Amino acid sequence: MEFLQPADWAEALAVKAAHPDALPIAGGTDVMVDLNFDRARPGALLDLTRVTDLTDWGTDGDWLRVGAGVTYRRLIDELAGRVPGLALASRTVGSPQIRNRGTVGGNLGSASPAGDAHPALLAAGALVELASVRGTRRVPVTEYFTGPKRSVRTPDELIAAFLVPARPGAEQFAKVGTRNAMVIAVCSFALSLDAATRTVGTGIGSAGPTPLRATEAEAFLAAELPWETRGAVPESVAARFGELVGSAARPIDDVRGSADYRRHALAVLARRALAWAWTDPGGAV
């Protein structure tokens, strides 16, 4: 196996163009598991740990741009107020050691339906920045996933960053598993409420072939929330919202849970996330 270690971003793109089959590695929290269990045996590894451009974050107009190499720990410590939903999701990722190494860029690279970062990115309306020697493009995260562990990223492209609105609304994230962290979610859910635009964003994880949005639930809740009065959400509205989230899932039965259980759990998570986001005094709604 060839080991490629570019020193900067320009060299990384050039190396990826010359070796399109090379597997990128940064934190290694997904890649090394696959290698250790012999689930992957690439001809080359593309080590991105020396590419400092990937570890930067900052504003880009109305967006917050976060480099693909920013770790979960830094998202929690440095960006919790800017990406609250993603920070909540990051706290459930693995152990402290994993959070110190793992990245959202790596999560997007593996494109697993169970990736903890994906629902929060969907709810926030994020963009994924892909780059190659041919140029850079920004893809809405809703269009990024194409199937289980598949995405629109081409063989010569690397994930440069992700972008979320610079001024988020109130956001929440919750997942069901045998414990809060160090576990693959049975299912997960993220919610974003933006009073300025009176819009709702959702993200569903581990309950379909790709991470999903519950678009019908979003439209229903946006029309029914008492945005002006900030009054209590009617119980019937919360219940219907949960039902619509559960029905948007496309789960299967597997060793971690049945399809029926996942739909039920998502309905419960949706109602809880709505209650938390609507009443959170730190939220921006």
C-alpha positions, 0 to 999 in steps of 0.5 A, spaced: 500 500 500 502 506 497 502 512 503 501 519 500 503 525 504 502 532 501 504 538 505 499 543 503 492 543 499 494 544 492 499 538 493 493 534 496 489 536 490 494 534 485 496 528 488 488 526 488 488 527 481 494 523 479 491 517 484 484 518 484 483 511 487 487 513 493 483 513 500 483 520 504 485 519 511 485 525 516 482 522 523 482 515 521 476 513 525 472 510 520 478 508 515 482 505 520 476 500 522 475 498 515 483 497 514 483 493 521 477 488 519 480 488 512 473 491 509 477 495 505 484 495 502 486 501 498 492 501 493 494 508 496 492 512 502 492 520 502 494 522 509 491 529 509 494 531 516 499 536 514 494 540 510 493 546 515 487 549 510 483 543 512 483 545 520 481 553 519 474 556 520 471 562 519 465 566 516 464 567 508 459 572 507 452 569 510 455 563 511 460 559 516 465 555 513 468 550 517 474 546 514 473 538 513 479 537 518 476 541 524 475 535 529 469 534 533 472 536 539 473 543 536 466 544 534 464 543 541 469 547 544 470 553 539 463 553 535 457 550 540 454 557 539 455 557 532 453 550 530 449 548 536 445 542 533 452 539 530 455 541 537 450 537 540 451 531 535 458 531 536 458 530 543 455 523 542 460 521 537 464 515 540 469 517 546 473 523 548 479 520 544 475 519 537 472 526 538 479 529 539 481 525 532 474 524 528 472 530 523 465 532 520 469 531 513 470 524 515 463 523 516 461 526 510 467 522 506 464 515 509 457 518 507 454 512 512 446 513 513 448 512 520 453 518 521 451 522 527 453 529 523 449 528 517 442 530 520 444 536 523 447 538 517 441 537 513 437 540 518 441 546 518 441 547 510 448 546 509 453 546 503 458 541 502 464 544 499 468 539 494 474 541 490 479 538 485 484 541 480 478 542 476 475 547 481 471 548 487 463 547 487 458 547 493 453 542 493 447 542 498 447 537 503 440 535 501 443 533 494 450 530 496 448 523 499 446 518 493 446 511 497 448 507 502 456 510 503 455 513 496 455 521 494 456 525 488 463 526 490 467 524 484 474 520 484 478 526 483 475 530 489 476 532 496 472 535 501 474 541 503 469 544 508 462 544 510 458 551 510 452 552 514 448 559 515 452 564 520 446 566 524 443 559 526 436 558 529 434 554 535 437 547 534 437 540 537 439 533 536 437 527 539 439 519 538 437 512 540 442 507 542 444 503 547 448 509 550 449 516 549 455 515 545 460 510 543 455 507 539 452 507 532 445 510 532 439 506 532 436 512 529 437 520 530 434 526 529 435 533 528 431 540 528 432 547 526 427 553 527 428 559 524 423 565 526 427 570 522 424 566 516 419 562 519 422 556 516 423 549 519 429 544 518 429 537 519 434 531 519 433 523 520 439 519 521 440 511 521 433 510 518 434 510 511 439 508 505 441 515 506 440 521 511 433 524 510 429 530 511 422 530 513 419 535 508 412 534 509 413 535 517 417 541 516 412 544 512 406 542 517 410 545 523 412 552 519 405 553 518 402 551 525 408 554 530 405 560 533 411 564 531 408 571 533 406 570 540 411 565 542 406 561 545 406 554 547 406 549 541 399 545 541 400 538 543 396 536 537 401 540 533 407 536 536 404 529 535 402 530 528 409 533 527 412 527 530 407 522 526 410 526 519 417 525 521 416 517 523 413 516 516 418 520 512 423 515 515 425 509 510 428 504 515 429 496 515 429 491 520 436 489 523 440 487 529 440 494 532 432 495 531 426 494 527 423 498 522 417 499 526 421 501 532 425 506 528 419 510 526 416 510 533 422 512 536 423 518 531 416 520 532 418 521 540 425 524 538 421 529 534 416 531 539 422 532 544 426 536 540 421 540 538 419 542 545 427 543 547 428 548 541 421 552 542 423 553 549 430 553 549 432 560 552 439 560 548 435 559 542 435 564 536 427 563 535 
